[in-house]
Amino acid sequence: VEKAKFLYSAGFFVTVSPESMLTVAKHAAETGKYYMINLAAPFICQFFKDPLLKLFPYVDFIFGNESEA
């Protein structure tokens, strides 16, 4: 994580450890790195909306398809 310039997480990880994702996202923002997330599946957006919304201010790129968006 320290040497990486780009950090990427699949959205599925928010189901088990949203705190870890937020920690990594904040690290990226504080150190000038890029943080990217893939929404992964429509149910992630439906049932894990609050953790995602906490994460979004730190996300540089969001990947998703039409049903996830």
VOBA-1610 file (N, C-alpha, C; in pm, whole numbers, padded with zeros to 5 digits, always signed):
BEGIN
Val+00084-00119+00000Val+00000+00000+00000Val+00088+00126+00000Glu+00197+00121+00073Glu+00283+00239+00081Glu+00347+00273-00054Lys+00387+00173-00131Lys+00457+00197-00258Lys+00362+00213-00376Ala+00239+00169-00362Ala+00143+00173-00472Ala+00101+00317-00503Lys+00074+00343-00630Lys+00021+00473-00671Lys-00128+00465-00697Phe-00176+00344-00725Phe-00316+00319-00755Phe-00365+00208-00663Leu-00478+00232-00596Leu-00537+00133-00505Leu-00678+00103-00555Tyr-00710-00025-00565Tyr-00837-00069-00622Tyr-00905-00168-00528Ser-01035-00152-00510Ser-01114-00246-00430Ser-01238-00288-00508Ala-01269-00414-00498Ala-01397-00462-00549Ala-01503-00426-00445Gly-01620-00394-00490Gly-01728-00356-00401Gly-01769-00465-00303Phe-01743-00590-00338Phe-01781-00701-00251Phe-01714-00690-00114Phe-01598-00627-00107Phe-01525-00616+00018Phe-01601-00532+00121Val-01690-00443+00074Val-01768-00360+00166Val-01863-00445+00250Thr-01893-00565+00207Thr-01983-00653+00283Thr-01917-00711+00407Val-01784-00714+00410Val-01714-00774+00525Val-01629-00675+00604Ser-01580-00569+00540Ser-01494-00478+00613Ser-01495-00336+00554Pro-01606-00266+00567Pro-01609-00130+00515Pro-01509-00038+00583Glu-01475-00069+00709Glu-01377+00013+00781Glu-01239+00004+00715Ser-01203-00114+00669Ser-01074-00132+00601Ser-01070-00054+00471Met-01180-00060+00398Met-01186+00014+00272Met-01172+00164+00297Leu-01238+00213+00400Leu-01231+00355+00433Leu-01090+00394+00475Thr-01024+00309+00549Thr-00885+00335+00591Thr-00793+00348+00470Val-00806+00255+00377Val-00723+00258+00256Val-00758+00379+00170Ala-00885+00410+00157Ala-00927+00525+00077Ala-00874+00655+00135Lys-00880+00668+00267Lys-00827+00788+00332Lys-00676+00797+00315His-00609+00685+00326His-00463+00682+00303His-00431+00733+00163Ala-00507+00686+00065Ala-00484+00729-00073Ala-00502+00880-00086Ala-00607+00933-00027Ala-00634+01077-00036Ala-00524+01158+00033Glu-00476+01110+00146Glu-00375+01183+00223Glu-00236+01179+00161Thr-00212+01080+00076Thr-00078+01062+00020Thr-00071+01087-00130Gly-00179+01139-00188Gly-00178+01172-00331Gly-00187+01053-00424Lys-00245+00944-00375Lys-00262+00825-00457Lys-00405+00821-00511Tyr-00427+00736-00607Tyr-00561+00718-00662Tyr-00629+00599-00597Tyr-00755+00617-00559Tyr-00834+00507-00505Tyr-00951+00482-00598Met-00966+00355-00635Met-01071+00315-00729Met-01155+00204-00668Ile-01283+00204-00702Ile-01373+00100-00653Ile-01463+00054-00768Asn-01491-00075-00766Asn-01586-00134-00859Asn-01711-00166-00777Leu-01825-00119-00822Leu-01949-00141-00746Leu-01985-00289-00735Ala-01944-00370-00830Ala-01947-00516-00824Ala-02083-00582-00852Ala-02190-00534-00792Ala-02321-00597-00811Ala-02430-00502-00762Pro-02548-00508-00821Pro-02656-00419-00777Pro-02689-00430-00629Phe-02681-00550-00571Phe-02716-00563-00430Phe-02620-00487-00339Ile-02497-00466-00384Ile-02401-00388-00303Ile-02455-00246-00286Cys-02501-00187-00393Cys-02554-00051-00388Cys-02685-00044-00309Gln-02763-00148-00316Gln-02893-00150-00246Gln-02879-00167-00096Phe-02796-00263-00056Phe-02791-00301+00085Phe-02672-00245+00163Phe-02578-00186+00093Phe-02459-00130+00159Phe-02440+00016+00118Lys-02552+00084+00102Lys-02552+00223+00057Lys-02475+00315+00153Asp-02501+00305+00283Asp-02438+00394+00380Asp-02285+00382+00382Pro-02230+00259+00388Pro-02084+00249+00383Pro-02025+00303+00252Leu-02096+00280+00141Leu-02048+00332+00014Leu-02047+00485+00013Leu-02151+00544+00065Leu-02158+00691+00067Leu-02048+00752+00154Lys-02008+00684+00259Lys-01895+00731+00341Lys-01764+00722+00264Leu-01755+00624+00177Leu-01635+00598+00100Leu-01620+00692-00020Phe-01731+00726-00083Phe-01728+00800-00209Phe-01648+00931-00209Pro-01646+01009-00102Pro-01566+01132-00107Pro-01416+01108-00130Tyr-01370+00987-00103Tyr-01228+00955-00118Tyr-01198+00879-00247Val-01301+00847-00325Val-01286+00766-00445Val-01258+00855-00566Asp-01154+00819-00639Asp-01119+00894-00761Asp-01191+00839-00884Phe-01206+00707-00890Phe-01273+00644-01003Phe-01369+00537-00952Ile-01492+00539-01003Ile-01593+00439-00968Ile-01629+00364-01095Phe-01620+00232-01091Phe-01657+00149-01204Phe-01790+00081-01172Gly-01878+00081-01268Gly-02006+00015-01248Gly-02083+00006-01379Asn-02175-00085-01384Asn-02259-00095-01502Asn-02392-00022-01477Glu-02480-00024-01572Glu-02604+00051-01563Glu-02690+00010-01443Ser-02704-00120-01420Ser-02790-00163-01309Ser-02728-00130-01173Glu-02597-00125-01163Glu-02533-00086-01037Glu-02547+00064-01013Ala-02536+00139-01118Ala-02549+00285-01106Ala-02691+00324-01070
//
